[in-house]
Amino acid sequence: MNNFILLFLPTSMLCALIGYLLGAFIANKRASRLTEDKIRAEARAEELENRASQLEEAFTSKATEILANTSEKSKESHSEQLKKIVDPLEQLLKQYRKDDIAERASLKTEIKNLESRN
């Protein structure tokens, strides 16, 4: 029985040591995988942030372009509408001036005729 204990004790210690080393190896592998996964996840998060930045810049650029185009079209449209209003008023004003000049000339002639009679 003493021989059995002497053989069993070192064998069980050896098995325990092998189990411990195997467990440490597996734990190290898992930790290594977790570290690799974390690095990949961080790289992917950075890539997604970069893509989001690029999309935001592209969206801002496109929105600015659309706004500029819309503004230009709106400006042209307002200019045309204003011209439709101002042109007839300008024609009326020109006609009024012509009529006013003709009326003044007529009044001057009438005044001269009255002066000559007196």
Backbone as numpy.savetxt, mean C-alpha at the origin, in Angstrom:
# Nx Ny Nz CAx CAy CAz Cx Cy Cz
25.46 -68.19 44.84 24.66 -67.02 44.84 25.52 -65.76 44.84
26.66 -65.84 45.51 27.57 -64.71 45.52 28.09 -64.41 44.12
28.40 -65.48 43.38 28.86 -65.31 42.00 27.76 -64.66 41.15
26.53 -65.06 41.40 25.40 -64.51 40.65 25.28 -63.01 40.89
25.40 -62.61 42.13 25.30 -61.19 42.50 26.48 -60.45 41.90
27.65 -61.05 41.96 28.83 -60.39 41.41 28.73 -60.23 39.90
28.11 -61.19 39.23 27.92 -61.08 37.78 26.75 -60.17 37.45
25.69 -60.24 38.21 24.47 -59.47 37.92 24.68 -57.99 38.15
25.39 -57.64 39.21 25.59 -56.24 39.55 26.34 -55.49 38.46
27.48 -55.95 37.96 28.15 -55.21 36.89 27.36 -55.23 35.60
26.68 -56.33 35.33 25.88 -56.40 34.10 24.73 -55.41 34.17
24.06 -55.34 35.32 22.94 -54.41 35.44 23.44 -52.97 35.41
24.62 -52.72 35.96 25.18 -51.37 35.91 25.54 -51.01 34.47
26.08 -52.00 33.76 26.43 -51.78 32.36 25.17 -51.49 31.55
24.12 -52.26 31.81 22.84 -52.03 31.11 22.29 -50.65 31.46
22.39 -50.26 32.73 21.90 -48.95 33.14 22.70 -47.85 32.45
24.03 -48.04 32.38 24.88 -47.06 31.72 24.55 -46.98 30.23
24.37 -48.12 29.59 23.99 -48.14 28.17 22.63 -47.47 27.99
21.68 -47.74 28.86 20.36 -47.11 28.80 20.45 -45.61 28.98
21.30 -45.19 29.92 21.48 -43.76 30.17 22.09 -43.09 28.94
23.15 -43.72 28.41 23.80 -43.15 27.23 22.87 -43.12 26.03
22.11 -44.20 25.85 21.14 -44.25 24.76 20.07 -43.18 24.94
19.58 -43.01 26.15 18.59 -41.97 26.44 19.16 -40.59 26.20
20.42 -40.37 26.61 21.07 -39.07 26.39 21.25 -38.82 24.89
21.63 -39.90 24.16 21.79 -39.77 22.71 20.47 -39.39 22.05
19.40 -40.09 22.43 18.08 -39.81 21.86 17.62 -38.40 22.23
17.84 -38.02 23.49 17.45 -36.67 23.93 18.25 -35.61 23.16
19.53 -35.89 22.93 20.37 -34.97 22.17 19.87 -34.86 20.73
19.52 -36.00 20.13 18.98 -35.99 18.76 17.71 -35.16 18.70
16.81 -35.38 19.70 15.55 -34.63 19.71 15.81 -33.13 19.88
16.75 -32.80 20.76 17.09 -31.40 20.98 17.67 -30.81 19.70
18.48 -31.59 19.01 19.07 -31.13 17.75 17.97 -30.89 16.71
17.02 -31.82 16.62 15.90 -31.66 15.69 15.07 -30.45 16.05
14.82 -30.28 17.35 14.03 -29.12 17.78 14.75 -27.82 17.42
16.07 -27.81 17.60 16.85 -26.62 17.25 16.78 -26.37 15.74
16.92 -27.43 14.96 16.82 -27.30 13.50 15.42 -26.81 13.11
14.40 -27.39 13.73 13.02 -26.96 13.45 12.81 -25.50 13.81
13.40 -25.10 14.94 13.27 -23.71 15.38 13.96 -22.78 14.38
15.13 -23.16 13.92 15.87 -22.35 12.95 15.08 -22.24 11.65
14.53 -23.37 11.19 13.71 -23.35 9.97 12.47 -22.49 10.15
11.83 -22.60 11.32 10.64 -21.80 11.59 10.97 -20.31 11.62
12.11 -19.96 12.22 12.52 -18.55 12.26 12.84 -18.04 10.86
13.50 -18.89 10.06 13.82 -18.49 8.67 12.54 -18.31 7.87
11.60 -19.21 8.08 10.32 -19.10 7.36 9.54 -17.86 7.81
9.57 -17.58 9.11 8.90 -16.37 9.62 9.53 -15.13 9.01
10.85 -15.12 8.92 11.55 -13.97 8.31 11.18 -13.85 6.84
11.13 -14.99 6.15 10.74 -14.98 4.73 9.32 -14.46 4.56
8.42 -14.89 5.43 7.03 -14.42 5.36 6.94 -12.92 5.64
7.75 -12.45 6.58 7.77 -11.00 6.86 8.28 -10.24 5.65
9.32 -10.77 5.00 9.85 -10.13 3.79 8.80 -10.09 2.69
8.11 -11.21 2.50 7.05 -11.25 1.49 5.93 -10.28 1.82
5.58 -10.21 3.10 4.53 -9.27 3.52 4.97 -7.83 3.24
6.24 -7.54 3.50 6.78 -6.20 3.21 6.72 -5.91 1.72
7.12 -6.88 0.92 7.09 -6.70 -0.54 5.67 -6.49 -1.02
4.74 -7.28 -0.50 3.34 -7.12 -0.89 2.80 -5.76 -0.47
3.18 -5.32 0.72 2.73 -4.01 1.19 3.27 -2.90 0.30
4.56 -3.00 -0.07 5.15 -2.01 -0.96 4.48 -2.02 -2.33
4.22 -3.22 -2.85 3.57 -3.33 -4.15 2.16 -2.76 -4.09
1.45 -3.07 -3.01 0.09 -2.56 -2.85 0.09 -1.04 -2.75
1.02 -0.50 -1.95 1.11 0.96 -1.80 1.43 1.62 -3.13
2.35 1.03 -3.87 2.73 1.57 -5.18 1.54 1.56 -6.13
0.84 0.43 -6.17 -0.31 0.29 -7.08 -1.42 1.25 -6.66
-1.66 1.34 -5.36 -2.71 2.24 -4.87 -2.38 3.69 -5.21
-1.10 4.06 -5.08 -0.68 5.42 -5.43 -0.87 5.68 -6.92
-0.52 4.68 -7.72 -0.69 4.81 -9.17 -2.16 4.96 -9.54
-3.00 4.13 -8.95 -4.44 4.21 -9.22 -5.01 5.54 -8.77
-4.58 5.99 -7.61 -5.04 7.28 -7.09 -4.62 8.42 -8.01
-3.39 8.36 -8.50 -2.90 9.40 -9.42 -3.70 9.39 -10.71
-3.95 8.19 -11.25 -4.75 8.08 -12.48 -6.17 8.60 -12.26
-6.75 8.20 -11.15 -8.11 8.63 -10.83 -8.15 10.14 -10.64
-7.14 10.67 -9.98 -7.06 12.11 -9.75 -6.95 12.85 -11.08
-6.10 12.35 -11.97 -5.93 12.99 -13.28 -7.22 12.95 -14.09
-7.89 11.79 -14.10 -9.16 11.68 -14.82 -10.21 12.59 -14.22
-10.23 12.65 -12.89 -11.18 13.52 -12.21 -10.90 14.98 -12.55
-9.63 15.33 -12.59 -9.23 16.70 -12.92 -9.69 17.05 -14.34
-9.45 16.13 -15.27 -9.88 16.35 -16.66 -11.40 16.48 -16.75
-12.09 15.61 -16.04 -13.56 15.65 -16.05 -14.07 16.96 -15.48
-13.49 17.39 -14.36 -13.92 18.65 -13.75 -13.60 19.83 -14.67
-12.46 19.74 -15.34 -12.06 20.80 -16.27 -13.07 20.90 -17.42
-13.47 19.76 -17.95 -14.46 19.75 -19.04 -15.80 20.30 -18.56
-16.23 19.89 -17.38 -17.50 20.37 -16.84 -17.45 21.87 -16.60
-16.33 22.35 -16.07 -16.18 23.78 -15.83 -16.18 24.56 -17.15
-15.54 24.00 -18.15 -15.52 24.64 -19.46 -16.93 24.73 -20.04
-17.73 23.70 -19.85 -19.11 23.71 -20.34 -19.92 24.83 -19.68
-19.56 25.14 -18.44 -20.28 26.21 -17.72 -19.72 27.58 -18.10
-18.40 27.70 -18.16 -17.75 28.99 -18.37 -17.89 29.47 -19.81
-17.80 28.58 -20.79 -17.87 29.01 -22.19 -19.16 29.76 -22.52
-20.33 29.24 -22.16 -21.55 30.01 -22.44 -21.57 31.36 -21.71
-21.06 31.39 -20.48 -21.00 32.66 -19.75 -20.06 33.64 -20.45
-18.96 33.14 -20.95 -18.02 33.99 -21.67 -18.67 34.56 -22.94
-19.42 33.72 -23.65 -20.11 34.18 -24.86 -21.15 35.26 -24.51
-21.87 35.02 -23.41 -22.86 36.02 -22.98 -22.19 37.34 -22.62
-21.05 37.25 -21.94 -20.32 38.45 -21.55 -19.82 39.21 -22.78
-19.29 38.49 -23.77 -18.84 39.13 -25.01 -20.00 39.82 -25.72
-21.13 39.12 -25.78 -22.31 39.71 -26.43 -22.79 40.95 -25.67
-22.75 40.88 -24.35 -23.15 42.03 -23.52 -22.24 43.21 -23.81
-20.93 42.95 -23.89 -19.98 44.04 -24.18 -20.25 44.66 -25.55
-20.49 43.80 -26.55 -20.80 44.32 -27.89 -22.04 45.19 -27.85
-23.08 44.65 -27.19 -24.33 45.41 -27.09 -24.12 46.72 -26.34
-23.32 46.67 -25.27 -23.05 47.86 -24.47 -22.30 48.91 -25.29
-21.32 48.45 -26.06 -20.55 49.38 -26.90 -21.46 50.01 -27.96
-22.30 49.17 -28.56 -23.23 49.69 -29.59 -24.20 50.68 -28.97
-24.69 50.37 -27.78 -25.65 51.26 -27.12 -24.99 52.57 -26.74
-23.77 52.53 -26.27 -23.06 53.77 -25.93 -22.81 54.62 -27.17
-22.44 53.95 -28.25 -22.23 54.70 -29.50 -23.53 55.36 -29.94
-24.62 54.63 -29.79 -25.93 55.17 -30.17 -26.29 56.35 -29.26
-26.01 56.22 -27.97 -26.30 57.31 -27.04 -25.43 58.54 -27.33
-24.17 58.31 -27.69 -23.30 59.42 -28.04 -23.84 60.16 -29.26
-24.26 59.37 -30.23 -24.82 59.97 -31.44 -26.07 60.76 -31.11
-26.91 60.20 -30.28 -28.16 60.87 -29.87 -27.87 62.15 -29.12
-26.86 62.09 -28.23 -26.48 63.29 -27.46 -25.95 64.38 -28.41
-25.14 64.01 -29.37 -24.61 64.98 -30.33 -25.74 65.59 -31.15
-26.73 64.77 -31.53 -27.88 65.27 -32.28 -28.67 66.28 -31.41
-28.83 65.94 -30.15 -29.55 66.86 -29.25 -28.79 68.15 -29.06
-27.48 68.06 -28.93 -26.66 69.27 -28.77 -26.73 70.15 -30.02
-26.71 69.52 -31.15 -26.76 70.29 -32.39 -28.12 70.97 -32.56
-29.19 70.41 -32.07 -30.54 71.01 -32.16 -30.63 72.21 -31.23
-29.96 72.07 -30.08 -30.05 73.16 -29.11 -29.15 74.26 -29.57
